[in-house]
Amino acid sequence: MSRVVVVVGASSGIGRATAHGLAARGDHLVLLARSSGPLTDTADECLQLGAASAQPCPADVTDAAAVDAVMAQVRADHGRVDAVVHSAGVVAYGRFDEVPAEVWDGVLRTNLLGAANVARSVLPDMRAHNHGTVVLVGSLLGEIAVPDMSAYVVSKWAVRALGRELQLDNRDRSGVQVSVVSPGGVDTPIYAQAANYLGRDVRPPPPVYTAEAVAAAVVDAVDSPRKRVGVGIANAVIKTGFTVTPGLYDVLVGPLFATLANGRSALPATAGNVLQPQPAAESVAGGHGYALWAVVKDVAAALVSARRRNGPPD
């Protein structure tokens, strides 16, 4: 029998790729995001990939009543929710005191409170039937800290904590599982859509994974739930540096992150898609497949610029 799976954040990035992966399993899909146009496109793609059904449900995950209405309709249509994936996420760049409070709070509303709204809406029924899986998409940045991303880092630490609490709270229901999937850098549109108060463009730090690679881990978590799933070969090394040698980490993370994750193109201050969706920019990939090459080019350009300023060596 086909499963009934709700994918939150299905209009773009990891969520859209996850919907595609679940569609190939022949599942019934309910797709939730703010942008109705891209969401309808995702539903059409899922049907072509083999989904038993694909229902777009435009809604803002920060609106608890709207989330409840979607879940109630799913139960009315299908009788149950077998699994829910929360992948909706937004990001803001800039020093803490330079990011407007409305934007900073907006990141937490989507990433953390949105996840809580989704979990709160499905868990009572899952517990009543002792059946269901909740998958929260976290981040490596939910286990370390980096400069100029305070709202996102705080939100992802909190998502990891939420997942851990839900695991403990539901130990009395063997059929209810909660997984947290934490990827490193991923090639999605989130960087181009980010709220940005740095004055320059941003990109995922290498090594960069495709949204499809992360989605495969999410689908695996739906199929065979595990408490924690990491995606990224460098994650363990970075986390070790953060926890074992924090002083050295603090010295290095600023210049390294500025080199690896910040571009050189000037960018005016923008709230990005934190407060309002940007449907035209939504897709699976963000065009960062060559992030490492972009870093090399930026470093080379910086060296050439420095040489021109300082003149040739004596």
Buried (B, 14 or more C-beta within 10 A) or exposed (E): EBBBBBBBBBBBBBBBBBBBBBBEBEBBBBBBBBBBBBBBBBBEBBBEBEBBBBBBBBBBBBBBEBBBBBBEEBBEEBEBBBBBBBBBBBBBBBEEEBBBEEBBBBBBBBBBBBBBBBBBBBBEBBBEBEBBBBBBBBBBBBBBBBBBBBBBBBBBBBBBBBBBEBBEBBEEBEEBBBBBBBBBBBBBBBBBBBBBBBBEBBBBBBEBBBBBBBBBBBBBBBEEBEEBBBBBEEBEEBBEBBEEEEEEBEEEBEEEBBEBBBBEEEBEBBBBBBBEBBBEBBBBBBEBBBBBEBBEEBEEEEEEEEEEEEEEEE
